Amino acid sequence: MPTERFKVRVTKDHLVFCCGHFISYRGHQCERLHGHNYRCAVEVEGPLLPDDFYVFDFIALKKRTKEITDELDHHMLLATNNPVISVAPTPKCVQVRYEDREWQFPRGDCILLPIENTTAELIARYIAGRLWESLRTNENFTPEVLRVEVEEAPGQSATVEWRA
Ligand SMILES: Nc1nc2c(c(=O)[nH]1)N=C([C@H](O)[C@H](O)COP(=O)(O)OP(=O)(O)OP(=O)(O)O)CN2
């Protein structure tokens, strides 16, 4: 008897989030500020739910993902744990420093992420963590496998996979 597995995947234009960012690379270098129309795709794997005959409702999956991507949309993404870029928030602004370069952003324009770098990989991991928790608390659902893909631009993306 063959075995079977099911997976559902959502990626939609409303799961696009437009953000400014810059990353450090090779340990000590720092990109110039630029932006992306990031696109998020989410997959969940698991057995079919007995009453519904689906792994998980597309509608709920889109809603819970969109709640997270909407928080990021139209913001400057800043990683607070970067070893070479310092991020200092005050009530009104965020001051960012890398060597002799300095930026200042209005506080409300920034999302401070507790990650090391705003790479597509770590943004995907951040979204996966938030979504895992949201599905558990709001939908009483823990997928066997959750994959979050963040596409920076068409043709380049990073995916993280979480397993229960
Ligand atoms: N594995 C990863 N590699 C890189 C990431 C990343 O998040 N994960 N990010 C960057 C940069 O932030 C940058 O935004 C991407 O650089 P680049 O590919 O040069 O961007 P373009 O869209 O201009 O690419 P073209 O193919 O030249 O149009 C770098 N690496």
The ligand as a Gaussian input file, in Angstrom:
#p B3LYP/6-31G(d) Opt

LIG

0 1
 N       20.918000      33.845000       1.593000
 C       20.749000      35.193000       1.532000
 N       21.569000      35.926000       0.790000
 C       21.399000      37.265000       0.726000
 C       20.352000      37.881000       1.420000
 C       19.494000      37.075000       2.210000
 O       18.553000      37.557000       2.853000
 N       19.736000      35.745000       2.245000
 N       20.167000      39.218000       1.304000
 C       20.929000      39.973000       0.547000
 C       20.650000      41.432000       0.433000
 O       19.855000      41.905000       1.487000
 C       20.083000      41.969000      -0.873000
 O       18.838000      42.622000      -0.657000
 C       19.918000      41.087000      -2.003000
 O       20.968000      41.403000      -2.857000
 P       20.919000      41.157000      -4.414000
 O       20.660000      39.720000      -4.704000
 O       22.160000      41.727000      -4.978000
 O       19.635000      41.999000      -4.830000
 P       19.050000      42.329000      -6.240000
 O       17.571000      42.215000      -6.114000
 O       19.563000      43.659000      -6.668000
 O       19.583000      41.194000      -7.181000
 P       19.855000      41.177000      -8.763000
 O       19.753000      39.698000      -9.085000
 O       21.223000      41.699000      -8.943000
 O       18.796000      42.004000      -9.420000
 C       22.084000      39.446000      -0.159000
 N       22.233000      38.010000      -0.015000

